[in-house]
Structure formats: structure tokens, C-alpha cells
Amino acid sequence: MHKLTQNQDLKKAQNENLWFKINKGSQENEDLKMKIDNMEQYSYKKDVQAVGLPESDEDGNDLNKMVKIAEQKMGLKIREDVEEIHRLGRKMNSKTSYRDLIIRFKAKASRESFYQNRKKTSPRKHPVNNIYISDRITH
């Protein structure tokens, strides 16, 4: 009987040790997720996200469209300020649903100027465009 009690105590101690390791690992996992999210958010500091811009099959057309909108609606010349522009996700077959567009500027100041003028493209002012421009944030 004494040996059975010792074995139970040993198993209980091992079980508690495993639960401690699981909890510690879970906390480390949450901490790492938070660090990754912070790093992603920091990497987006020069980005904006545009929703509602129609797609085409031509390369470079998204940049040309955004340059045109920025010049005509916002009074900004952004062609030289854009570092990169691309769509998110896989292309859809729908004519009315468009993938979001990510615009990365070379400098944060250029991004801020573009972002501050975003209301000039809002559907309330320009119902034909239906383009929303927002911060790019992590989920």
C-alpha cells in the first residue's frame, strides 16, 4: 500500500510539472504572437489600404489608377513616392468584388499626406469611385 501511495504522489508531481510547462509554453506563445503582431504593425507604418478600386489584367495599371486618382481628386503627385503597390489575396472572377490594394510609400511623410487627403475619394463626395482608403493594420 505504501508503494502505491508513493507511485500516486510521483504521478501527481509529474502531472503538476507538465501542467506548469504547458502554462509556461502557452504564455510564451502568447508573448511571441504579440511581438510578431507589433513587428507587423511597425512594418506597415508607410502603408495604406485602398478598397473598391476596380482591377484589370494589365501590369502596372493599379499604380496608374492610384496616381490618376491622387492627382485628380487629391491634388497630389505620388508616382515617385510609391515604393510598391499590390493586391491582397487571389484574383476573383467577380466584376463587382475587388481585392484590397496595398500602397507602400517610400517615406512616412508621403504616406501621411496621401492619408490626410483620403476623404476626397470617399463615396459621399465621389459616388462613382467608391474607394475607401484606410490604415493598414494587423488583425
NUKEMAR-92334 format. One line per field, with one value per residue (C-alpha): residue in three letters; residue number from 1; x, y, z. Coordinates in steps of 0.05 Angstrom, whole numbers, padded with zeros to 5 digits, m for minus. Layout:
BEGIN
resn <- c(ALA/...)
resi <- c(NUM/...)
x <- c(X/...)
y <- c(Y/...)
z <- c(Z/...)
***
This chain:
BEGIN
resn <- c(MET/HIS/LYS/LEU/THR/GLN/ASN/GLN/ASP/LEU/LYS/LYS/ALA/GLN/ASN/GLU/ASN/LEU/TRP/PHE/LYS/ILE/ASN/LYS/GLY/SER/GLN/GLU/ASN/GLU/ASP/LEU/LYS/MET/LYS/ILE/ASP/ASN/MET/GLU/GLN/TYR/SER/TYR/LYS/LYS/ASP/VAL/GLN/ALA/VAL/GLY/LEU/PRO/GLU/SER/ASP/GLU/ASP/GLY/ASN/ASP/LEU/ASN/LYS/MET/VAL/LYS/ILE/ALA/GLU/GLN/LYS/MET/GLY/LEU/LYS/ILE/ARG/GLU/ASP/VAL/GLU/GLU/ILE/HIS/ARG/LEU/GLY/ARG/LYS/MET/ASN/SER/LYS/THR/SER/TYR/ARG/ASP/LEU/ILE/ILE/ARG/PHE/LYS/ALA/LYS/ALA/SER/ARG/GLU/SER/PHE/TYR/GLN/ASN/ARG/LYS/LYS/THR/SER/PRO/ARG/LYS/HIS/PRO/VAL/ASN/ASN/ILE/TYR/ILE/SER/ASP/ARG/ILE/THR/HIS)
resi <- c(1/2/3/4/5/6/7/8/9/10/11/12/13/14/15/16/17/18/19/20/21/22/23/24/25/26/27/28/29/30/31/32/33/34/35/36/37/38/39/40/41/42/43/44/45/46/47/48/49/50/51/52/53/54/55/56/57/58/59/60/61/62/63/64/65/66/67/68/69/70/71/72/73/74/75/76/77/78/79/80/81/82/83/84/85/86/87/88/89/90/91/92/93/94/95/96/97/98/99/100/101/102/103/104/105/106/107/108/109/110/111/112/113/114/115/116/117/118/119/120/121/122/123/124/125/126/127/128/129/130/131/132/133/134/135/136/137/138/139)
x <- c(00000/00057/00088/00021/00016/00088/00072/00009/00048/00101/00049/00014/00081/00095/00025/00033/00101/00071/00014/00066/00105/00041/00020/00090/00091/00023/00045/00109/00066/00020/00081/00111/00045/00043/00115/00100/00037/00077/00131/00080/00045/00111/00127/00061/00076/00087/00026/m00046/m00100/m00149/m00215/m00260/m00211/m00231/m00180/m00152/m00106/m00052/00012/00024/m00048/m00063/m00007/m00031/m00102/m00080/m00034/m00092/m00140/m00087/m00075/m00148/m00184/m00129/m00084/m00023/00032/00050/00083/00154/00132/00104/00153/00107/00034/m00001/m00066/m00082/m00104/m00122/m00156/m00232/m00275/m00327/m00337/m00363/m00317/m00245/m00185/m00157/m00098/m00036/00004/00072/00104/00179/00172/00123/00112/00086/00041/00013/m00001/m00038/m00076/m00096/m00128/m00165/m00233/m00231/m00242/m00299/m00363/m00402/m00362/m00349/m00402/m00373/m00306/m00329/m00257/m00242/m00171/m00151/m00093/m00064/m00070/m00059/m00117)
y <- c(00000/00047/00035/00051/00117/00135/00119/00163/00220/00214/00214/00274/00312/00294/00317/00384/00393/00380/00430/00481/00471/00475/00540/00569/00548/00579/00644/00645/00631/00690/00735/00714/00727/00797/00811/00787/00830/00890/00877/00870/00934/00971/00946/00975/01046/01070/01032/01049/01002/01020/00984/00988/01002/00961/00911/00900/00848/00898/00902/00970/00991/00995/01045/01086/01086/01108/01162/01188/01189/01222/01276/01289/01281/01298/01345/01301/01275/01207/01168/01179/01170/01099/01044/00986/00972/00904/00868/00823/00751/00712/00744/00737/00724/00775/00840/00875/00849/00873/00853/00905/00945/00958/01021/01027/01095/01109/01158/01163/01237/01220/01167/01218/01269/01217/01191/01261/01273/01206/01237/01269/01199/01178/01152/01211/01260/01216/01161/01135/01118/01083/01080/01076/01089/01067/01049/00981/00945/00874/00832)
z <- c(00000/00017/m00051/m00085/m00048/m00068/m00140/m00137/m00106/m00160/m00216/m00184/m00181/m00254/m00274/m00238/m00271/m00340/m00327/m00306/m00371/m00412/m00379/m00387/m00461/m00472/m00441/m00483/m00545/m00530/m00518/m00585/m00621/m00591/m00612/m00683/m00686/m00663/m00714/m00770/m00749/m00748/m00818/m00843/m00820/m00892/m00920/m00935/m00957/m01012/m01020/m01081/m01137/m01198/m01223/m01292/m01323/m01344/m01303/m01271/m01281/m01206/m01197/m01257/m01229/m01160/m01189/m01230/m01170/m01127/m01179/m01198/m01131/m01081/m01119/m01102/m01146/m01117/m01174/m01148/m01075/m01084/m01067/m01081/m01097/m01098/m01088/m01028/m01039/m01101/m01160/m01161/m01222/m01199/m01236/m01174/m01119/m01118/m01077/m01030/m01054/m01011/m01027/m00994/m00996/m00995/m00937/m00880/m00896/m00966/m00936/m00885/m00939/m00981/m00920/m00897/m00965/m00967/m00954/m01022/m01052/m01006/m01037/m01007/m01048/m01109/m01114/m01179/m01148/m01083/m01059/m00985/m00961/m00892/m00847/m00859/m00793/m00768/m00746)
***
